[in-house]
Amino acid sequence: MSDDKLEARKKKKVALVDIDGCLLINGELNLNLVKRLREGGYDEIILFTQRSKFVQSLNLPTKAMTDDKLKSTADAVASLSEELAGKPIKVSTSVDYMFGKQFAYFEQLKSFEELFLANANNRKRLGMHEDYVKQIEGLKKKLETAEEPEHSKLNKAKLDLEKLLIPEAELAEIYKLEAQIQQEIKNEKSAIAQYVKEHPEYKTTDPEGYPVNKQQQLKELRKELTQDGSELEEDYFDDSYLNLLEFEDLETPPNRFMILGDNMIPFKQVGEDLKKINAEITQLRVEYEKVIRDTLGMNVSIVLEMKSVQINDLQEPHKTAVTKLQKLVQIQDWINNDTQKSLGKGLATAQHYMSSKASPNIQDLKEELKKTYIKTVYSPANLEKPRKHDYEVTTETVVNASQEFKSRYQNMKGDELKTHILLNFKSKIEQFKTTEEIQEYLKAFKDTNEYKTLEIGQGAFTRVAHKLGLKKWITTDSVDAIDKIVKDTMKKIEEKGIEHPEIGQI
């Protein structure tokens, strides 16, 4: 056998997968992660978890009350294996080495979870039973002094409640199962305490000795996986940035990937992605503040301290601009606060507000800024109701207007039509990086149906002036708005090099 083949045999590619919030999201498999596991060419797929009987006794009561399809560790194993065409899935827990061989503890955990979930409905019934008992005891006390007809009513209520009680034999079985569950937890705690006593090097910060260090769990797992002389290539998937961070100071940390819903982000990229989003949000805030300060003539410091009552007294577009700026600052604060906890949490929050799941989201706020800006350069856009005109423009006003133009603006007319043309124009030129690109686009834009519509006056005076050949000197408000949009956008490009403070420190 060649050295190359021997080397290939020694390589073992392993996927280490966290369960809650990573493999399982809302009780169902994360199909994007499953796809990665299916196509990743892994020799071993291992669920890497800190679950134990005690931990699951805290988690499962909530799970039992949900409609989650996959409630237990065994459910996750079986479902993932089925998705991967029957590939064996192993489970590494943080207490494996305290209970003998690696991977063996899962069988104990599996039987405990089955018992716990089977008894979950009984626990609910038991709670109701105990509540009925208390009510019955209360009725008995009232019966001691009650007179007719109140006595008969109370007695009937007592008898009705007694019919709802769990029969004695069934009640005894429920208590027996509950006692078995509690005894298993007690035995587990005793075994862990004894192990730590005999192996003080494994002592943890947990008061009952449960492992809290994922590094130790990985080291013990690596011993098992390398017994055959294999060299490991590990990919570790987790939704917690702090869990991923735990491996940072290992000499050979696994390849780490942070799971954020459908997204899978390399660990080192988390900070960069957050920094990029923060920069985008900060730039949007700068633009809002510039419009409020330079165009609307308001003091930004005062605006940021305004209460809702004061904001409601403002006229448009001031009211909308201030409301949206305050919301943007609030989003920044939320991202910053979560970033202090971990970059991963900060990124999750940031991505939430970059997505359509949030309302408003950053895209919404960008669109609102455009609308606010258009209102400052084209005053008719600021009116709640369109102005009445002698000659209201429509998509049919321009001779030989294209069908594409008519479809895009459909039944719009007058100020509404012109406002939407201006919004689309602004959105387009904001994509350009240089003033030359803007000038070239503007030149072409002047031959479009959109620009020709903006040129057409809607009042009698403007129409007459244009017929007399005065179009160059007497322009429409919307054409003036185009000039202002171009001027402001070009100025923004020229000022691009100016740095602005970012939220948070990455």
C-alpha positions as CSV (number, residue, x, y, z in Angstrom):
1,M,0.0,0.0,0.0
2,S,1.4,3.4,-0.9
3,D,2.1,6.1,1.6
4,D,-0.7,8.3,0.1
5,K,-3.3,5.6,0.7
6,L,-2.0,5.1,4.3
7,E,-2.3,8.8,4.9
8,A,-5.8,8.9,3.5
9,R,-6.8,6.1,5.8
10,K,-5.5,8.0,8.8
11,K,-7.6,11.0,8.0
12,K,-11.0,11.1,9.8
13,K,-13.5,13.9,9.0
14,V,-15.8,14.5,11.9
15,A,-18.9,16.8,12.3
16,L,-19.6,17.9,15.9
17,V,-23.2,19.2,16.0
18,D,-24.9,21.1,18.8
19,I,-28.6,20.3,19.2
20,D,-30.9,23.0,20.4
21,G,-31.0,26.1,18.2
22,C,-28.5,24.5,15.8
23,L,-29.6,21.0,14.5
24,L,-33.1,21.6,15.9
25,I,-34.9,24.8,15.4
26,N,-38.5,25.0,16.8
27,G,-38.5,21.2,17.2
28,E,-37.6,20.5,13.6
29,L,-34.4,19.6,11.8
30,N,-32.4,22.5,10.4
31,L,-32.5,21.4,6.7
32,N,-29.7,23.7,5.6
33,L,-27.4,22.1,8.2
34,V,-28.6,18.6,7.3
35,K,-27.7,19.4,3.7
36,R,-24.2,20.3,4.8
37,L,-23.9,17.1,6.8
38,R,-25.1,15.1,3.9
39,E,-22.7,16.6,1.4
40,G,-19.7,17.2,3.7
41,G,-18.2,13.7,3.3
42,Y,-18.0,13.1,7.1
43,D,-16.8,9.8,8.5
44,E,-18.4,10.5,11.8
45,I,-21.4,12.7,12.7
46,I,-21.6,13.3,16.4
47,L,-24.2,15.3,18.4
48,F,-22.0,17.3,20.8
49,T,-24.1,18.2,23.8
50,Q,-24.1,18.9,27.5
51,R,-27.4,17.2,28.0
52,S,-27.7,14.9,31.1
53,K,-30.7,13.5,33.0
54,F,-30.6,16.5,35.3
55,V,-30.4,19.0,32.5
56,Q,-33.2,17.3,30.6
57,S,-35.4,17.2,33.6
58,L,-35.3,21.0,33.4
59,N,-35.7,21.2,29.6
60,L,-38.3,18.5,28.8
61,P,-41.3,19.9,30.8
62,T,-41.4,22.8,28.4
63,K,-40.8,20.6,25.4
64,A,-43.6,18.3,26.4
65,M,-46.1,21.1,26.3
66,T,-45.1,22.2,22.7
67,D,-46.1,20.8,19.3
68,D,-42.4,20.1,18.6
69,K,-42.0,16.9,16.5
70,L,-38.6,16.2,17.9
71,K,-38.6,16.5,21.7
72,S,-35.9,14.1,22.9
73,T,-32.2,13.5,22.0
74,A,-33.2,10.1,20.6
75,D,-35.8,11.8,18.3
76,A,-33.0,14.1,17.0
77,V,-30.7,11.1,16.4
78,A,-33.4,9.0,14.6
79,S,-34.6,11.9,12.4
80,L,-31.1,13.0,11.4
81,S,-30.1,9.4,10.6
82,E,-33.2,9.0,8.4
83,E,-32.3,12.2,6.5
84,L,-28.8,10.9,6.0
85,A,-29.9,7.5,4.5
86,G,-29.5,5.6,7.7
87,K,-26.0,6.8,8.6
88,P,-25.2,6.1,12.3
89,I,-25.3,9.2,14.5
90,K,-23.4,9.2,17.8
91,V,-24.0,11.3,20.8
92,S,-21.2,12.8,22.9
93,T,-22.3,14.3,26.2
94,S,-20.2,16.2,28.7
95,V,-20.6,13.5,31.3
96,D,-19.6,10.5,29.1
97,Y,-16.2,10.1,30.7
98,M,-17.8,10.0,34.2
99,F,-20.0,7.0,33.2
100,G,-17.5,4.8,31.5
101,K,-16.9,4.6,27.8
102,Q,-17.5,7.5,25.3
103,F,-21.0,7.4,23.7
104,A,-22.3,4.8,26.1
105,Y,-24.1,7.3,28.4
106,F,-26.6,8.1,25.6
107,E,-28.5,4.8,26.2
108,Q,-29.1,5.9,29.8
109,L,-30.2,9.4,28.7
110,K,-32.4,7.9,26.1
111,S,-34.3,5.6,28.5
112,F,-34.6,8.5,31.0
113,E,-36.1,10.9,28.4
114,E,-38.6,8.2,27.3
115,L,-39.7,7.7,30.9
116,F,-39.9,11.5,31.5
117,L,-41.9,12.2,28.4
118,A,-44.2,9.3,29.1
119,N,-44.9,10.7,32.5
120,A,-45.2,14.3,31.3
121,N,-49.0,14.2,30.8
122,N,-49.3,12.5,34.2
123,R,-47.4,15.3,35.7
124,K,-49.9,17.8,34.3
125,R,-52.8,15.7,35.5
126,L,-51.1,15.4,38.9
127,G,-50.9,19.2,39.1
128,M,-54.6,19.4,38.4
129,H,-55.4,16.6,40.9
130,E,-53.5,18.4,43.7
131,D,-55.3,21.7,42.8
132,Y,-58.7,19.8,43.1
133,V,-57.6,18.4,46.5
134,K,-57.0,21.9,47.8
135,Q,-60.3,23.1,46.5
136,I,-62.1,20.1,48.2
137,E,-60.4,20.9,51.5
138,G,-61.6,24.5,51.3
139,L,-65.1,23.3,50.6
140,K,-65.0,20.9,53.6
141,K,-64.2,23.8,55.9
142,K,-67.0,25.9,54.6
143,L,-69.4,22.9,55.0
144,E,-68.7,22.8,58.7
145,T,-70.6,26.0,59.3
146,A,-72.8,26.3,56.2
147,E,-76.6,26.1,56.4
148,E,-79.2,25.2,53.9
149,P,-79.5,25.8,51.0
150,E,-75.8,26.9,50.8
151,H,-74.8,23.5,52.4
152,S,-76.3,21.5,49.6
153,K,-74.7,23.7,46.9
154,L,-71.2,23.4,48.6
155,N,-71.6,19.6,49.0
156,K,-72.6,19.2,45.3
157,A,-69.5,21.2,44.3
158,K,-67.3,19.0,46.5
159,L,-68.8,15.8,45.0
160,D,-68.3,17.1,41.5
161,L,-64.6,17.8,42.2
162,E,-64.1,14.4,43.8
163,K,-65.2,12.8,40.5
164,L,-62.3,14.6,38.8
165,L,-59.7,13.2,41.1
166,I,-57.3,10.5,39.8
167,P,-58.2,7.0,41.1
168,E,-56.0,5.9,44.0
169,A,-54.4,3.0,42.1
170,E,-53.5,5.2,39.2
171,L,-52.3,7.9,41.5
172,A,-50.0,5.5,43.2
173,E,-48.5,4.5,39.8
174,I,-47.9,8.2,38.9
175,Y,-46.1,8.9,42.2
176,K,-44.1,5.7,41.6
177,L,-42.9,6.9,38.2
178,E,-42.2,10.3,39.5
179,A,-40.1,8.9,42.4
180,Q,-38.2,6.8,39.8
181,I,-37.4,9.9,37.8
182,Q,-36.2,11.8,40.8
183,Q,-34.2,8.8,42.0
184,E,-32.4,8.5,38.7
185,I,-31.5,12.2,38.9
186,K,-30.3,11.8,42.4
187,N,-28.2,8.7,41.5
188,E,-26.6,10.7,38.6
189,K,-25.7,13.6,40.8
190,S,-24.2,11.2,43.3
191,A,-22.1,9.5,40.7
192,I,-20.8,12.8,39.3
193,A,-20.0,14.1,42.8
194,Q,-18.1,10.8,43.5
195,Y,-16.2,11.0,40.2
196,V,-15.1,14.6,40.9
197,K,-14.0,13.6,44.4
198,E,-11.8,10.9,43.0
199,H,-10.6,13.1,40.1
200,P,-10.2,16.6,41.5
201,E,-8.7,17.8,38.2
202,Y,-12.2,17.6,36.8
203,K,-13.7,19.9,39.4
204,T,-15.9,22.6,37.8
205,T,-17.6,25.8,38.8
206,D,-21.0,24.0,38.9
207,P,-22.0,23.5,42.5
208,E,-23.1,19.9,41.8
209,G,-20.0,19.0,39.8
210,Y,-21.6,18.9,36.3
211,P,-19.1,19.6,33.5
212,V,-19.4,23.1,32.1
213,N,-16.2,23.1,30.0
214,K,-16.6,22.1,26.3
215,Q,-12.8,22.0,25.9
216,Q,-12.6,19.0,28.4
217,Q,-15.5,17.3,26.6
218,L,-13.7,17.7,23.2
219,K,-10.4,16.4,24.7
220,E,-12.0,13.3,26.0
221,L,-13.8,12.7,22.7
222,R,-10.6,13.2,20.7
223,K,-8.9,10.4,22.8
224,E,-11.7,8.0,21.7
225,L,-11.6,9.1,18.0
226,T,-7.9,8.8,17.6
227,Q,-7.4,5.4,19.2
228,D,-7.1,3.9,15.7
229,G,-4.3,6.3,14.9
230,S,-6.5,8.6,12.8
231,E,-5.8,12.3,12.3
232,L,-8.9,14.3,12.9
233,E,-10.5,17.0,10.7
234,E,-13.3,18.5,12.8
235,D,-16.1,20.8,11.9
236,Y,-18.0,22.1,14.9
237,F,-21.5,23.7,14.4
238,D,-23.2,25.7,17.2
239,D,-25.6,28.6,17.4
240,S,-23.8,30.0,20.5
241,Y,-20.9,32.3,19.8
242,L,-19.6,31.8,23.3
243,N,-19.6,28.0,22.9
244,L,-17.5,28.5,19.7
245,L,-15.2,30.9,21.5
246,E,-14.4,28.3,24.2
247,F,-12.1,26.5,21.7
248,E,-10.2,29.7,20.7
249,D,-7.1,28.9,22.9
250,L,-6.8,25.3,21.9
251,E,-3.6,24.4,20.0
252,T,-5.7,22.9,17.3
253,P,-9.3,24.2,17.5
254,P,-11.9,22.6,15.3
255,N,-13.2,24.4,12.2
256,R,-16.1,26.4,13.8
257,F,-19.3,27.5,12.2
258,M,-22.0,29.6,13.8
259,I,-25.6,28.7,12.9
260,L,-28.0,31.6,12.7
261,G,-31.3,30.1,11.5
262,D,-30.7,29.2,7.9
263,N,-27.3,30.9,7.8
264,M,-24.0,29.2,8.5
265,I,-21.1,31.6,9.2
266,P,-17.5,30.7,9.7
267,F,-16.4,31.7,13.2
268,K,-13.8,34.2,12.1
269,Q,-16.3,35.9,9.8
270,V,-18.8,36.6,12.6
271,G,-17.1,39.8,13.7
272,E,-16.5,41.0,10.1
273,D,-20.2,40.4,9.2
274,L,-21.3,42.3,12.3
275,K,-18.9,45.1,11.5
276,K,-20.2,45.4,8.0
277,I,-23.9,45.6,9.1
278,N,-23.0,48.1,11.8
279,A,-21.2,50.3,9.2
280,E,-24.3,50.2,7.0
281,I,-26.6,51.1,9.8
282,T,-24.3,53.9,11.0
283,Q,-24.2,55.3,7.5
284,L,-28.0,55.3,7.4
285,R,-28.1,57.1,10.7
286,V,-25.6,59.7,9.4
287,E,-27.9,60.3,6.4
288,Y,-31.0,60.7,8.5
289,E,-29.2,63.2,10.8
290,K,-27.9,65.1,7.8
291,V,-31.5,65.5,6.3
292,I,-32.8,66.4,9.7
293,R,-30.0,68.9,10.4
294,D,-29.2,70.4,7.0
295,T,-32.6,70.2,5.2
296,L,-35.2,70.3,7.9
297,G,-33.2,72.7,10.1
298,M,-33.6,70.8,13.3
299,N,-31.1,70.2,16.1
300,V,-30.2,66.5,16.1
301,S,-29.4,66.4,19.8
302,I,-32.8,67.8,20.7
303,V,-34.5,65.5,18.2
304,L,-33.0,62.4,19.8
305,E,-34.5,63.4,23.2
306,M,-38.0,64.2,21.9
307,K,-40.9,62.4,23.5
308,S,-43.8,60.9,21.4
309,V,-46.1,63.8,22.4
310,Q,-43.7,66.3,21.0
311,I,-43.1,64.3,17.8
312,N,-46.8,64.0,17.2
313,D,-47.0,67.9,17.1
314,L,-44.5,68.1,14.2
315,Q,-45.5,68.6,10.6
316,E,-44.4,66.3,7.8
317,P,-41.8,65.4,6.7
318,H,-40.3,66.4,10.1
319,K,-42.5,64.0,12.0
320,T,-41.6,60.9,10.0
321,A,-37.9,61.8,9.9
322,V,-37.6,62.1,13.7
323,T,-39.7,59.0,14.3
324,K,-37.6,56.8,12.0
325,L,-34.3,58.2,13.3
326,Q,-35.3,57.4,16.9
327,K,-36.2,53.9,15.8
328,L,-32.9,53.5,14.0
329,V,-31.0,54.6,17.2
330,Q,-33.1,52.1,19.2
331,I,-32.0,49.3,16.9
332,Q,-28.4,50.4,17.2
333,D,-28.7,50.2,21.0
334,W,-30.2,46.7,20.9
335,I,-27.5,45.5,18.6
336,N,-24.8,47.1,20.8
337,N,-26.3,45.6,24.0
338,D,-26.3,42.1,22.6
339,T,-22.8,42.6,21.1
340,Q,-21.6,43.2,24.7
341,K,-22.9,39.7,25.6
342,S,-21.3,38.1,22.5
343,L,-20.5,38.9,18.9
344,G,-22.7,36.1,17.9
345,K,-25.7,37.4,19.8
346,G,-25.0,40.9,18.3
347,L,-24.9,39.5,14.8
348,A,-28.1,37.5,15.3
349,T,-29.9,40.7,16.4
350,A,-28.3,42.7,13.5
351,Q,-29.3,40.2,10.9
352,H,-32.8,40.1,12.3
353,Y,-33.2,43.8,11.6
354,M,-31.6,43.4,8.2
355,S,-34.3,40.9,7.3
356,S,-38.0,41.2,6.5
357,K,-38.8,39.4,9.8
358,A,-38.4,42.7,11.7
359,S,-40.8,45.6,11.3
360,P,-39.5,48.1,10.7
361,N,-36.3,46.7,9.3
362,I,-33.3,48.5,8.0
363,Q,-34.6,48.3,4.4
364,D,-37.9,49.9,5.5
365,L,-36.0,52.7,7.2
366,K,-33.9,53.2,4.0
367,E,-37.1,53.5,1.9
368,E,-38.6,55.9,4.5
369,L,-35.5,58.1,4.3
370,K,-35.8,58.3,0.5
371,K,-39.4,59.3,0.8
372,T,-38.6,61.9,3.4
373,Y,-35.8,63.2,1.2
374,I,-38.1,63.4,-1.8
375,K,-40.5,65.4,0.2
376,T,-37.8,68.0,0.9
377,V,-36.9,68.4,-2.8
378,Y,-40.4,68.1,-4.2
379,S,-42.9,69.7,-1.9
380,P,-46.0,68.2,-3.6
381,A,-44.9,64.8,-2.3
382,N,-45.5,66.1,1.2
383,L,-49.2,66.6,0.7
384,E,-51.7,64.1,2.2
385,K,-53.9,64.6,-0.8
386,P,-52.7,65.4,-4.3
387,R,-53.1,68.9,-5.6
388,K,-55.8,69.6,-8.2
389,H,-54.3,70.6,-11.6
390,D,-55.7,72.1,-14.7
391,Y,-53.7,69.5,-16.7
392,E,-52.9,66.4,-14.6
393,V,-50.3,64.1,-16.1
394,T,-50.9,60.4,-16.5
395,T,-48.9,57.6,-18.1
396,E,-50.7,58.4,-21.3
397,T,-49.7,62.1,-21.4
398,V,-46.3,61.5,-23.1
399,V,-46.8,60.7,-26.8
400,N,-46.0,57.1,-27.7
401,A,-45.1,56.1,-24.1
402,S,-43.8,52.5,-23.8
403,Q,-45.9,49.7,-22.4
404,E,-43.2,49.1,-19.9
405,F,-43.6,52.6,-18.6
406,K,-47.4,52.3,-18.4
407,S,-47.2,49.0,-16.6
408,R,-44.6,50.2,-14.1
409,Y,-46.7,53.2,-13.0
410,Q,-50.1,51.7,-13.8
411,N,-53.0,54.0,-12.7
412,M,-50.8,56.7,-11.1
413,K,-51.3,60.3,-12.1
414,G,-50.4,63.8,-11.1
415,D,-48.1,64.4,-8.1
416,E,-48.3,60.7,-7.1
417,L,-46.9,59.7,-10.5
418,K,-44.1,62.3,-10.4
419,T,-43.2,61.4,-6.8
420,H,-42.7,57.7,-7.7
421,I,-40.6,58.6,-10.7
422,L,-38.4,60.7,-8.4
423,L,-38.1,57.8,-5.9
424,N,-37.1,55.4,-8.6
425,F,-34.6,57.8,-10.0
426,K,-33.0,58.3,-6.6
427,S,-32.8,54.6,-6.0
428,K,-31.1,54.1,-9.3
429,I,-28.4,56.8,-9.0
430,E,-27.6,55.7,-5.4
431,Q,-26.1,52.6,-6.9
432,F,-23.4,54.5,-8.7
433,K,-19.9,54.9,-7.3
434,T,-18.7,57.9,-9.3
435,T,-20.0,61.3,-10.4
436,E,-19.2,60.4,-14.0
437,E,-21.6,57.4,-13.8
438,I,-24.3,59.7,-12.5
439,Q,-23.8,62.2,-15.3
440,E,-23.9,59.5,-17.9
441,Y,-27.1,58.1,-16.5
442,L,-28.7,61.5,-16.2
443,K,-27.9,62.2,-19.9
444,A,-29.7,59.0,-20.9
445,F,-32.5,59.5,-18.4
446,K,-33.5,62.8,-20.1
447,D,-34.6,60.7,-23.2
448,T,-36.9,58.5,-21.1
449,N,-40.7,58.6,-20.7
450,E,-40.1,59.3,-17.0
451,Y,-38.2,62.5,-17.6
452,K,-40.6,63.7,-20.3
453,T,-43.4,63.2,-17.8
454,L,-41.6,65.3,-15.2
455,E,-41.0,68.0,-17.7
456,I,-44.7,68.4,-18.4
457,G,-46.3,71.2,-16.4
458,Q,-49.7,70.5,-14.7
459,G,-50.7,74.2,-14.4
460,A,-52.1,76.5,-17.1
461,F,-49.2,79.0,-16.7
462,T,-46.5,76.4,-17.1
463,R,-48.2,74.8,-20.1
464,V,-48.5,78.2,-21.8
465,A,-44.9,79.1,-21.0
466,H,-43.6,75.8,-22.5
467,K,-45.7,76.4,-25.7
468,L,-44.0,79.8,-26.0
469,G,-40.6,78.1,-25.9
470,L,-39.7,79.0,-22.3
471,K,-39.2,75.4,-21.0
472,K,-35.5,76.0,-20.4
473,W,-36.2,79.0,-18.1
474,I,-39.5,77.9,-16.5
475,T,-39.1,74.4,-15.3
476,T,-41.4,72.2,-13.4
477,D,-40.9,71.5,-9.7
478,S,-40.2,67.8,-10.4
479,V,-37.4,68.7,-12.9
480,D,-35.9,71.0,-10.3
481,A,-36.1,68.0,-7.9
482,I,-34.1,65.9,-10.3
483,D,-31.3,68.5,-10.4
484,K,-31.3,68.7,-6.6
485,I,-31.2,64.9,-6.2
486,V,-28.2,64.7,-8.7
487,K,-26.4,67.5,-6.9
488,D,-26.9,66.0,-3.4
489,T,-25.9,62.5,-4.5
490,M,-22.7,63.7,-6.3
491,K,-21.8,65.6,-3.1
492,K,-22.4,62.5,-1.1
493,I,-20.0,60.6,-3.3
494,E,-17.3,63.3,-3.0
495,E,-17.7,63.2,0.8
496,K,-17.5,59.4,0.9
497,G,-14.0,59.4,2.4
498,I,-15.1,61.0,5.7
499,E,-15.2,58.5,8.5
500,H,-18.0,58.2,11.0
501,P,-18.1,56.5,14.4
502,E,-19.4,52.9,14.5
503,I,-21.6,51.4,17.1
504,G,-19.9,48.9,19.4
505,Q,-16.3,47.8,19.2
506,I,-15.5,44.7,17.1
